[in-house]
Amino acid sequence: MRMFLRPKTKLMAGALAAVAAMAVGMGEARADIITVSGVFTSDHCTGGCLTNQTNGGTVSVTGSDTAVAANVLGSITFNITLANNNTFVGTGLEASFAFNLVGNPTITYSNVVQSVGPPADFVVPVGPQAAATGANALHVDGTGNFEYGLDVTPNGQTPVAAGSTLSFTISGLGLDLADLNELSTGANGGQIMAADIFSGTTQNTGAVDITPFLVITPTCTNCVDVPEPGSLALLGGGLTSLGIVGSILWWRRRRDEDNGNAMAS
């Protein structure tokens, strides 16, 4: 039997080495958590809110840049920082920060953090579609109609400053960054996000928006290397080859044993 052990070991080792080489060289697809960002540069305030300001602040959004399966819970985190002593307010508009999601998915809000607490607070505004989908019909004057957002309360003609920073997370089935690829609708639509602010330079109030795109910030966290389907097929082919090698060795051993028995008789 020893005469079969060494050839088998060499042959199997060679096959294993080939499979290992294929595994090392296989392509990889990136399933990355990235950050996209934009700045408030479009001013819709009566009398102006962004006068003498380069921009009104920044929105950074973090989530998956690869598709999340429809039956898998995904999440997106928003971080908004207003600049130049601008603050969030509720001036009677239907949202103090507004955005859209493709397909109007049902979402939940969590981890809402603001820089100034009560009496000013952020709540989920209620619109006509909220009960069915979590989406709303929220009109933000000068920027169009949005589906989702948070609103400062109390909201009215005497605005209450709600601080310059806001962060929160939304979660929903299949949710990823591609779902932000929808603009506001209606008159003055075409905006991706909008905010209701009190200007730190003019003391006016009203809406400012990001027109119309977010840009990718070169930041990647929790990056995962996922074998591509073709690479998986290649690896599977290598494992199949090992099965073929085992079959050949078994056949050779049976043949030689049969020959040996014939000679002994």
C-alpha positions, 0 to 999 in steps of 0.5 A, a space after each residue: 500500500 505504501 507505493 500508492 501513498 506517496 503518489 497520492 500525497 503528491 497528486 493531492 498536494 499539487 491539486 490543493 496548491 492549485 486550488 489555493 492559488 485560485 483562491 488567492 487570485 480570485 477577484 473580490 467585490 467590495 461591500 463598503 459602508 461609505 459617506 456621501 456629503 453635500 452643502 447647503 448653497 441654495 437660498 430660498 429665504 425672504 431677504 436671504 439667509 446665506 448672505 455673506 456665507 460660503 454655504 449654510 452647512 454640511 450634510 454627511 450621510 453614511 450607508 452601504 454603496 452596494 445594494 441591500 437585499 429587499 428582505 434585509 434590514 438596511 440603515 442610513 445615518 445622517 449628520 447635519 452641521 449648520 455653519 455661521 451660527 445658523 440654527 434649525 427652526 420651525 417657521 411653519 414649513 412642514 419639515 425642518 430637515 427633509 429628504 426623499 427615498 426611492 419607492 417610499 419604503 417604511 422606515 423607523 427613526 433612531 438615535 436622534 441627537 441634537 445640540 439643543 434640547 427642549 423646549 425645542 425638539 425634533 419630531 417626525 412630521 405627520 403627512 397624509 401617507 405616513 400611516 401607510 408607508 412612513 412617507 409624507 407629503 411635506 411641503 418645504 416652501 421654495 424647495 418643493 415637496 418631500 417624503 421624509 424628514 424631521 420637524 422642530 417643535 414648537 413650529 410656528 410664526 415665532 421660531 424656537 432655535 433648535 441648535 446647529 447640529 442634528 444626527 439620526 439613523 433611519 432603518 428599513 428593508 433593503 435600505 442603502 445609499 441608492 435610495 437617496 437618488 430621488 429629488 423633491 417634486 412639485 413647484 420649485 422641486 428638484 432638490 435632494 435635501 432641504 432645511 428650515 434655518 434661522 440665519 446667523 448673518 441676516 437673522 432671516 428664516 426660511 429654507 435652504 437646500 442642497 442642489 442637486 447632488 451629494 458627492 462621495 467623501 473618500 471614507 470607507 468603514 467596515 469594508 468587507 471583501 466579498 468573492 465575486 460569483 465568477 471567483 466562487 465558480 472557479 473555486 468550486 471548479 477546483 474542488 471538483 478537480 479534487 474529487 476527480 483526482 480522488 476517483 482516479 487514485 481509487 481506480 488505480 489502487 483497485 487495478 493494481 490490487 487486482 493485478 497483484 491478486 492475479 499474480 499471487 494465484 
